[in-house]
Amino acid sequence: MAKKQRHQATSTKPAAQDQPSTLKDMLRSDVLEKLQAASKGLKDAEDQRKAEVREKAEVERKAEQKRLDNDFGHLLENSKLDWKKYKK
């Protein structure tokens, strides 16, 4: 029991008044809500821009692959010349 009592006595938390005030505490609630809405809007716009860039890169990659598939020289250079596995 003595150990529990010592442990509880040492685990005191600092009061809220002792902590320094933050910018969030000092701002009015309507200003804080506007800032949070603007932040969310910017994050959404950034996510949308990243998705568009990713889709554009995918389309370009597919177009390049299609062009290479139709290029006989490219297919000949990248084909495996091991005809033994195709022989019956």
C-alpha positions as CSV (number, residue, x, y, z in Angstrom):
1,M,0.0,0.0,0.0
2,A,2.8,2.4,0.8
3,K,4.1,2.0,-2.8
4,K,0.7,3.0,-4.2
5,Q,0.5,6.1,-2.1
6,R,4.0,7.3,-3.1
7,H,3.2,6.7,-6.7
8,Q,0.0,8.7,-6.6
9,A,1.6,11.6,-4.8
10,T,4.4,11.9,-7.5
11,S,2.0,11.9,-10.5
12,T,0.4,15.3,-10.0
13,K,-0.5,17.1,-13.2
14,P,0.2,20.7,-13.7
15,A,-2.9,23.0,-13.6
16,A,-4.2,24.5,-16.8
17,Q,-3.4,27.9,-15.4
18,D,0.3,27.1,-15.2
19,Q,0.6,26.2,-18.9
20,P,1.3,29.0,-21.3
21,S,-1.6,30.1,-23.5
22,T,-1.5,29.1,-27.1
23,L,-2.7,31.0,-30.2
24,K,-5.7,28.7,-30.4
25,D,-6.8,29.7,-26.9
26,M,-6.4,33.4,-27.6
27,L,-8.4,33.4,-30.9
28,R,-12.1,33.9,-31.0
29,S,-14.1,30.9,-32.0
30,D,-15.4,32.3,-35.3
31,V,-11.9,33.2,-36.4
32,L,-10.6,29.8,-35.5
33,E,-13.5,28.1,-37.4
34,K,-12.7,30.2,-40.5
35,L,-9.0,29.3,-40.3
36,Q,-9.8,25.6,-39.9
37,A,-12.3,25.8,-42.9
38,A,-9.6,27.5,-45.0
39,S,-7.1,24.8,-44.0
40,K,-9.5,22.0,-44.9
41,G,-10.2,23.7,-48.3
42,L,-6.5,24.0,-49.0
43,K,-5.9,20.3,-48.1
44,D,-8.8,19.2,-50.3
45,A,-7.4,21.3,-53.2
46,E,-4.0,19.8,-52.8
47,D,-5.4,16.2,-52.7
48,Q,-7.4,16.9,-55.8
49,R,-4.3,18.3,-57.6
50,K,-2.3,15.3,-56.6
51,A,-5.0,13.0,-57.9
52,E,-5.1,14.8,-61.2
53,V,-1.3,14.6,-61.6
54,R,-1.4,10.9,-60.8
55,E,-4.2,10.3,-63.4
56,K,-2.3,12.3,-66.0
57,A,0.9,10.3,-65.4
58,E,-1.1,7.0,-65.7
59,V,-2.6,8.1,-69.0
60,E,0.8,9.1,-70.3
61,R,2.3,5.8,-69.2
62,K,-0.5,3.8,-70.9
63,A,-0.1,5.9,-74.1
64,E,3.7,5.3,-74.2
65,Q,3.2,1.6,-73.6
66,K,0.7,1.4,-76.4
67,R,3.1,3.2,-78.7
68,L,5.9,0.8,-77.8
69,D,3.7,-2.2,-78.3
70,N,3.2,-1.1,-81.9
71,D,6.9,-0.4,-82.5
72,F,8.4,-3.5,-84.1
73,G,12.0,-2.4,-83.4
74,H,11.3,-2.1,-79.7
75,L,9.5,-5.4,-79.5
76,L,12.4,-7.1,-81.3
77,E,15.0,-5.6,-79.0
78,N,13.1,-6.6,-75.8
79,S,11.9,-10.0,-76.9
80,K,13.5,-13.1,-75.4
81,L,15.3,-15.2,-78.0
82,D,14.9,-18.5,-76.2
83,W,12.9,-20.4,-78.7
84,K,13.4,-23.7,-77.0
85,K,10.6,-23.2,-74.5
86,Y,8.2,-22.6,-77.5
87,K,9.3,-25.8,-79.3
88,K,7.0,-28.8,-78.9
